[in-house]
Amino acid sequence: MTKPDTIWKAKVLTLFPEMFPGALGLSLAGQGLKDGIWALETVDIRDFAGDKHRSVDDAPFGGGPGMVLRPDVVSAAIEAATALAKDLPLIYLTPRGRSLNQARVKELAKGPGAVLLCGRFEGLDERVVQAHAVEEVSLGDYVLSGGEVAAIAVVDACVRLLDGIIGTPESLAEESFETGLLEYPQYTRPQEWKGRTVPDVLVSGHHEKVRAWRKEQSEAITRERRPDLWARYAADNA
Ligand code: SAM
């Protein structure tokens, strides 16, 4: 495998560096990591604590439950992580962020990589977001216990788009969101399973009919499940 000129870099700021590479060390991403197509570095936020107890959090001003990550500690970690990586966008994973989509994933994958800041507890002191050029990104409308699982998802989505990761890059062109639609249903052998067969058109050998059937299915599924995507697709294709 020939290495690309520049390697896509993921730098993860976390209180749990042992969670990495985790799922990113396996399968396509794991192979890409071994092949040097991308690189992963973790920065332990706790290393930037200033006291002997290595405290990283404190109670929220104004009261309320839980703890908040201290701005001085997290900011010191960010400065150390970005000192040699000024070209990488700094992303804070948070349910308050803009929902990640395939368009943003593609932009990130085309760039040099990303610094990913993982929150814990009640999250991060707001002043860190103001003091640094932070892009706030959410994985969806639900609350995880920490940003690490979200960071793994962001890196996985980007890495699979890098040259040399997927053996048949053409397969990327047909995936959900590529054409603004969700993907059509897929089938494989056996042709009959538990009394269920596959649609006749898929075994007809008629490529044009297969293409038309798949498009029809994609449109129907998108219309039913994702009215938001469907409205955009319908407007773009009016
Ligand atoms: N108090 C926060 C709120 O209500 O928005 C939730 C904090 S959550 C328990 C702890 C950390 O998990 C967050 O700081 C963030 O880094 C991460 N997290 C939780 N849900 C997430 C999501 N949907 N997308 C990205 N990161 C998330």
Boltz pocket constraint, residues with backbone or C-beta under 6 A from the ligand:
constraints:
  - pocket:
      binder: B
      contacts: [[A, 92], [A, 93], [A, 94], [A, 95], [A, 96], [A, 117], [A, 118], [A, 119], [A, 120], [A, 121], [A, 122], [A, 123], [A, 124], [A, 137], [A, 138], [A, 139], [A, 140], [A, 141], [A, 142], [A, 143], [A, 144], [A, 145], [A, 146], [A, 147], [A, 148], [A, 150]]
      max_distance: 6.0
